[in-house]
Amino acid sequence: MKYDMSLHGKSLTNESICNQIYSDLEPHLEEEKIELDFSNVSILTTTCIKGLFLKIANKIPSSVFFQKFVFENVDEDLRIIISHGLEDIYN
């Protein structure tokens, strides 16, 4: 499955948006791969990342998460934010 992370806006900054993204992804968590396309995302907060992926972490272990999820078209600034958010959840 390929998911456009900008489906609910180019700025992923609040809990409401994270909840919408989670609702979109949750039915697909059993799929082998989930590709998250960040090509149109311009702003991302660690709060949003944690809000989204903490819910996913409650459903799948880290070993599965890092094999299942593919982060595509992520610029360097967003990659740092994603890394920090995931470190807090999975460490």
For each residue, the residues with C-beta under 8 A, 3 or more apart:
1: 28 31 33 34 35
2: 35 37
3: 7 21 24 25 28 34 35 36 37
4: 7 37 40
5: 12 21 36 37 38 40 41
6: 9 10 38 39 40 41
7: 3 4 21 24
8: 12 17 20 21
9: 6 12 17
10: 6 40 41 42 43
11: 17 41 42 43 44
12: 5 8 9 17 18 21 41 43 44 45 48 49
13: 17 43 44 45 47 48
14: 17 18 45 47 48
15: 18 19 47 48 51
16: 19 20
17: 8 9 11 12 13 14 20 21 48
18: 12 14 15 21 22 48 51 52
19: 15 16 22 23 51
20: 8 16 17 23 24
21: 3 5 7 8 12 17 18 24 25 52
22: 18 19 25 26 51 52 55 56
23: 19 20 26
24: 3 7 20 21 27
25: 3 21 22 28 29 34 56
26: 22 23 29 55 59
27: 24
28: 1 3 25 31 34
29: 25 26 34 56 59 60 68
30:
31: 1 28 34 68
32: 68
33: 1 68 69 70
34: 1 3 25 28 29 31 68 69 70
35: 1 2 3 70 72
36: 3 5 69 70 71 72
37: 2 3 4 5 40 72 73
38: 5 6 41 44 71 72 73 74 75 78
39: 6 72 73
40: 4 5 6 10 37
41: 5 6 10 11 12 38 44 78
42: 10 11
43: 10 11 12 13
44: 11 12 13 38 41 48 49 78 81 82
45: 12 13 14 48 49 81
46: 49 50 81 84 85 88
47: 13 14 15 50 51
48: 12 13 14 15 17 18 44 45 51 52
49: 12 44 45 46 52 53 81 82 84 85 86
50: 46 47 53 54 85 88 89
51: 15 18 19 22 47 48 54 55
52: 18 21 22 48 49 55 56
53: 49 50 56 57 65 85 86 89
54: 50 51 57 58 89
55: 22 26 51 52 58 59
56: 22 25 29 52 53 59 60 65
57: 53 54 60 62 65 89 90
58: 54 55
59: 26 29 55 56
60: 29 56 57 64 65 68
61: 64 65
62: 57 65 66 90
63: 66 67
64: 60 61 67 68
65: 53 56 57 60 61 62 68 69 90
66: 62 63 69
67: 63 64
68: 29 31 32 33 34 60 64 65
69: 33 34 36 65 66
70: 33 34 35 36
71: 36 38 74 79 82
72: 35 36 37 38 39
73: 37 38 39
74: 38 71 78 79 82
75: 38 78 79
76: 79 80
77: 80 81
78: 38 41 44 74 75 81 82
79: 71 74 75 76 82 83
80: 76 77 83 84
81: 44 45 46 49 77 78 84 85
82: 44 49 71 74 78 79 85 86
83: 79 80 86 87
84: 46 49 80 81 87 88
85: 46 49 50 53 81 82 88 89
86: 49 53 82 83 89 90
87: 83 84 90 91
88: 46 50 84 85 91
89: 50 53 54 57 85 86
90: 57 62 65 86 87
91: 87 88
